[in-house]
């Protein structure tokens, strides 16, 4: 069985050696993890043991997770909710289908009313609900729960976004780092980014200057006079801030292509992650986004105005996440995201936003319109023309 598992990992381009595989077998033989029953191991225990034995660098965790899930597809995993929300309320037994006219009749609460109403529902509700327009449950038109329809609400216990309008999300979610080793299917992205390059000669004089060598040799009556110059390097500095998780999961492949191209094209590249909108901190590793935070103020102070600032995100969220203190879906931010966007664009005069969402839907997303205004309409689609236009703007 585990021979096939080993080859699955190798097929996923994970650098797993035979020695590491034998270490895993030895650990199983010695009972490092015990069986969940008399004849079976716990899948969670085996996951952590195999990852520890076979993966030596955190940058490969995402590839390992995908290979592990592909190999053990069909094994039922139980959700581990960190909040005390009764799971029997949240089972998906129905998904409500409403006509556009019916959806338009559903009441849309304001921010303060939404938060106060949720508090009251937790105090009142004692059992599971399906359907309805008031209590926390599944289906229905209530602004609280899962698999229902409401113009804005608080999502609780749902596997992923459906209508892209939740104001807050109850569950703790795990995001994946974008893979900067992703092989590009086309060179077009790299070619578009080259419009931003600006070369200068620096370092030791170790590159042949052919024109000057010919001139000097001719002036020296034919005796060879070799002239050297420092090598040319791309002097452009890029600060790349990338939205990750939620609705961005739909765009992972294209963003990974762009990330790979940026890593290849720009020697001076710094990157950070955020979710939906930038607030008071960002992170570099999605598995440690709450334990290894980088304050946004520190990022602003660390890099000078020579850096070109590039945001990458679909800007698809509740407008409250941009405009409202406490609007983040994950925690209560003290200052609105709009304040931090303005600080960043003020600190880095050369800035642009790359949006992987099709440009045709931008007019239907209120949050995209708000973000475009904050970005002085410097938002471009993640297309060849969009990238070329953005790079042309940043190079001026």
C-alpha positions in Angstrom: 0.0 0.0 0.0 2.6 2.5 1.0 4.7 1.8 -2.0 2.0 3.4 -4.1 1.8 6.3 -1.6 5.6 6.9 -2.1 5.2 6.9 -5.9 2.3 9.3 -5.6 4.4 11.8 -3.7 7.2 11.4 -6.3 4.7 12.0 -9.1 3.8 15.2 -7.4 7.4 16.3 -7.7 8.1 16.1 -4.0 11.8 15.4 -3.2 11.1 12.3 -1.2 14.0 9.8 -0.9 14.0 6.1 -0.3 15.8 6.6 3.0 13.0 8.9 4.2 10.4 6.4 3.1 12.2 3.6 5.1 12.2 6.0 8.1 8.4 6.2 7.8 8.1 2.4 7.7 10.3 2.0 10.7 8.3 4.6 12.6 5.1 2.7 11.8 6.7 -0.6 12.8 7.8 0.8 16.2 4.4 2.2 16.9 5.2 5.9 16.9 1.5 6.4 16.1 -1.1 4.0 17.6 -4.1 2.6 15.8 -7.4 4.4 16.1 -9.0 0.9 16.3 -7.7 -2.6 16.6 -6.9 -2.8 12.9 -6.6 0.8 11.6 -4.4 3.8 12.1 -5.9 7.3 12.6 -5.6 9.1 9.3 -4.7 12.3 11.1 -1.9 10.6 13.0 -0.6 9.1 9.9 -0.7 12.4 8.0 1.4 14.2 10.6 3.9 11.3 10.9 4.3 10.9 7.2 4.7 14.7 6.7 7.4 14.8 9.4 9.3 11.9 8.0 9.1 12.7 4.3 8.9 16.5 4.0 12.0 18.4 5.0 11.1 21.9 3.9 7.9 23.8 4.7 7.6 25.1 1.1 6.6 21.6 0.0 3.8 21.3 2.5 1.1 22.4 0.0 2.3 19.8 -2.6 2.3 17.1 0.1 -1.2 18.0 1.2 -2.5 17.8 -2.4 -0.8 14.5 -3.0 -1.9 13.1 0.3 -5.5 14.1 -0.4 -5.4 12.6 -3.9 -4.1 9.3 -2.6 -6.5 9.0 0.3 -9.5 10.3 -1.6 -12.7 9.0 -0.1 -11.4 8.8 3.4 -13.9 10.7 5.5 -12.5 13.5 7.6 -14.4 15.1 10.5 -14.4 18.9 10.7 -12.7 20.3 13.8 -14.5 23.5 14.6 -12.6 25.6 17.1 -15.7 27.6 18.1 -18.5 26.2 20.3 -21.2 26.1 17.6 -23.5 22.9 17.6 -22.7 20.9 14.5 -26.2 19.5 14.3 -27.4 22.9 13.4 -25.1 23.1 10.5 -25.6 19.9 8.5 -26.2 20.6 4.8 -29.6 19.0 4.1 -30.9 21.5 1.6 -29.8 24.4 -0.5 -32.5 27.0 -1.2 -33.1 28.0 -4.8 -34.8 31.4 -5.1 -35.8 33.5 -8.1 -34.2 36.9 -8.6 -37.5 38.5 -7.6 -37.6 36.6 -4.3 -34.0 37.3 -3.5 -34.6 41.1 -4.0 -37.3 41.0 -1.3 -35.0 39.6 1.4 -34.2 42.3 4.0 -30.6 43.5 4.1 -29.4 44.6 7.6 -26.9 47.2 8.5 -23.6 46.4 10.1 -24.5 47.2 13.7 -27.9 45.6 13.5 -26.4 42.4 11.9 -23.9 42.0 14.8 -26.5 42.7 17.5 -29.0 40.3 16.0 -26.4 37.5 15.8 -25.8 37.9 19.6 -29.5 37.7 20.3 -29.9 34.6 18.1 -27.2 32.8 20.1 -29.0 33.6 23.3 -32.5 32.6 22.0 -31.7 29.5 19.9 -31.7 26.1 21.6 -32.0 23.7 18.7 -31.1 23.1 15.1 -33.1 24.9 12.3 -33.5 24.2 8.6 -35.0 26.9 6.4 -36.6 30.0 7.7 -35.7 33.6 7.8 -34.7 34.2 11.4 -32.6 31.6 13.3 -29.1 30.2 12.7 -29.3 27.1 10.5 -29.1 25.7 7.0 -31.0 26.9 3.9 -33.6 29.6 4.2 -33.1 33.3 4.0 -31.7 34.0 7.5 -28.5 36.1 7.5 -26.9 33.5 9.9 -25.8 30.0 9.0 -25.0 27.9 5.9 -26.3 27.1 2.4 -29.0 29.7 2.4 -29.6 33.0 0.5 -29.2 36.5 1.9 -27.7 39.7 0.4 -25.3 39.8 3.3 -24.8 37.8 6.5 -22.5 35.7 8.7 -21.5 32.3 7.2 -21.2 29.5 9.8 -20.2 26.0 9.0 -20.2 26.1 5.2 -17.4 24.5 3.2 -16.9 27.4 0.8 -18.3 30.7 -0.5 -21.4 30.4 -2.7 -22.8 34.0 -3.1 -19.6 35.9 -2.2 -21.5 38.3 0.1 -20.7 37.2 3.7 -19.8 40.0 6.1 -18.0 37.6 8.5 -17.1 33.9 8.4 -17.3 31.9 11.7 -14.9 29.1 10.8 -11.1 29.2 11.1 -9.8 28.4 7.6 -6.4 27.3 6.3 -4.9 29.0 3.3 -2.2 27.7 1.0 0.9 29.6 0.0 1.2 30.4 -3.7 3.7 28.1 -5.3 6.5 30.2 -6.9 7.9 27.1 -8.6 4.8 26.7 -10.8 5.8 25.9 -14.4 4.4 28.5 -16.8 2.2 27.2 -19.6 3.1 30.3 -21.6 5.8 32.9 -21.6 3.4 35.8 -22.2 3.2 36.8 -18.5 7.0 37.0 -18.2 7.2 39.0 -21.5 4.6 41.5 -20.2 6.5 41.9 -16.9 9.7 42.7 -18.7 8.3 46.1 -19.6 9.0 47.1 -16.0 12.7 46.1 -16.1 15.3 48.8 -15.7 18.9 47.8 -16.1 22.1 49.3 -14.6 25.7 48.1 -14.5 27.0 47.2 -11.0 29.6 45.0 -9.4 33.0 43.8 -10.7 34.0 44.5 -14.2 33.7 40.9 -15.5 31.7 41.3 -18.7 33.3 42.0 -22.1 32.6 45.4 -23.6 32.9 44.5 -27.3 32.5 48.0 -28.8 35.0 49.5 -26.4 37.5 46.6 -27.0 37.3 47.2 -30.8 37.8 50.9 -30.4 40.8 50.5 -28.0 42.4 47.8 -30.1 42.2 50.0 -33.2 43.7 52.9 -31.3 46.5 50.6 -30.1 47.8 49.9 -33.6 46.0 46.5 -33.8 47.3 45.1 -30.4 44.4 43.6 -28.6 43.2 45.8 -25.7 40.4 44.0 -23.9 37.9 46.2 -22.1 35.5 44.9 -19.4 32.4 46.4 -17.8 30.3 45.4 -14.8 27.4 43.1 -15.5 24.0 44.6 -16.1 21.4 43.9 -13.4 17.7 44.6 -13.2 17.4 47.4 -10.7 13.6 47.4 -10.4 12.3 46.8 -6.8 8.8 45.3 -6.4 6.6 44.9 -3.4 4.0 42.3 -4.2 1.0 42.0 -1.9 -1.3 39.0 -2.7 -4.8 38.2 -1.6 -5.2 34.5 -0.6 -8.0 32.2 0.5 -11.8 32.5 0.0 -12.8 33.6 -3.5 -9.2 33.7 -4.5 -9.1 29.9 -4.5 -10.8 30.1 -8.0 -7.7 31.9 -9.3 -4.9 30.0 -7.7 -3.4 28.6 -11.0 -3.3 32.0 -12.8 -1.9 33.8 -9.7 0.8 31.1 -9.3 1.8 31.7 -12.9 2.1 35.4 -12.2 4.0 34.7 -9.0 6.5 32.4 -10.8 7.0 35.0 -13.5 7.6 37.8 -11.0 10.2 35.7 -9.1 12.0 35.0 -12.3 12.0 38.5 -13.6 12.7 40.7 -10.6 15.8 40.2 -8.5 14.5 42.6 -5.8 11.1 41.2 -5.1 9.4 41.2 -1.6 6.0 39.6 -1.1 3.4 39.4 1.6 -0.1 37.8 1.9 -3.4 39.3 3.1 -7.0 38.2 3.0 -9.6 40.2 1.1 -8.2 43.6 2.2 -5.0 44.8 3.8 -5.3 45.7 7.6 -2.8 46.2 10.3 -0.7 43.1 9.6 0.3 40.8 6.8 2.2 37.5 6.6 4.6 35.5 4.5 3.6 31.9 5.5 -0.1 31.0 5.4 0.3 28.2 7.9 1.7 30.7 10.5 -0.4 33.7 9.6 -1.5 34.3 13.2 1.8 33.4 14.8 4.2 35.3 12.5 2.6 38.6 11.7 4.3 41.5 10.0 2.8 44.8 11.0 1.8 46.9 8.0 3.4 49.9 9.6 6.7 48.1 9.7 6.4 47.1 6.0 5.7 50.7 5.1 8.8 51.9 7.0 11.1 49.0 5.8 10.8 49.6 2.1 11.5 53.0 0.5 9.4 54.7 -2.2 11.6 53.3 -4.9 9.6 50.0 -4.7 6.8 49.5 -7.1 3.7 48.4 -5.2 1.6 45.7 -6.8 -1.6 44.3 -5.2 -3.0 41.0 -6.6 -6.6 40.2 -5.6 -10.1 39.9 -6.8 -11.4 42.7 -4.5 -14.5 40.6 -4.1 -15.9 40.9 -0.5 -18.4 42.8 1.5 -17.9 46.5 1.3 -17.8 46.5 5.1 -14.5 44.7 4.9 -13.0 47.8 3.2 -14.9 50.7 4.9 -15.8 49.5 8.4 -13.6 49.2 11.5 -14.1 45.6 12.6 -15.1 44.7 9.1 -12.6 41.9 8.6 -14.2 38.4 8.3 -11.5 37.0 10.6 -11.0 39.4 13.5 -12.0 42.9 14.8 -9.6 45.3 13.0 -9.4 48.6 14.8 -9.1 50.6 11.6 -10.9 50.2 8.3 -9.0 48.6 5.4 -9.5 51.7 3.4 -7.2 53.6 5.8 -4.4 51.0 5.2 -4.8 51.1 1.4 -4.5 54.9 1.5 -1.3 54.7 3.7 0.3 52.1 1.4 -0.5 54.0 -1.9 0.8 57.2 -0.2 4.0 55.6 0.8 4.7 54.0 -2.6 3.8 56.5 -5.4 4.1 53.8 -8.2 1.3 51.4 -7.5 -1.3 49.2 -9.3 -3.8 46.5 -8.6 -4.0 43.3 -10.7 -7.4 41.6 -10.6 -7.9 38.0 -11.8 -11.7 38.4 -11.9 -13.0 38.9 -15.5 -13.3 42.6 -16.2 -16.9 42.1 -17.4 -18.1 41.4 -13.9 -16.4 44.3 -12.1 -19.4 46.6 -12.5 -21.6 44.2 -10.6 -19.3 44.0 -7.5 -19.7 46.9 -5.2 -16.5 46.1 -3.4 -14.5 46.3 -6.7 -15.9 49.7 -7.4 -14.9 50.9 -3.9 -11.4 49.5 -4.3 -11.0 51.0 -7.8 -11.7 54.5 -6.2 -9.2 53.9 -3.5 -6.6 52.8 -6.1 -7.3 55.9 -8.2 -8.6 53.5 -10.9 -5.2 51.9 -11.3 -6.8 48.4 -11.4 -6.0 46.1 -14.3 -7.3 42.6 -15.3 -4.9 39.6 -15.1 -4.6 39.4 -18.9 -1.7 40.0 -21.3 -3.0 43.4 -22.1 -3.9 44.2 -18.5 -0.4 43.3 -17.3 1.3 45.3 -20.1 -0.8 48.3 -19.2 0.0 48.0 -15.5 3.8 47.5 -16.2 3.7 50.5 -18.6 2.1 52.6 -15.8 4.6 51.5 -13.2 7.6 52.2 -15.4 6.8 55.8 -16.0 
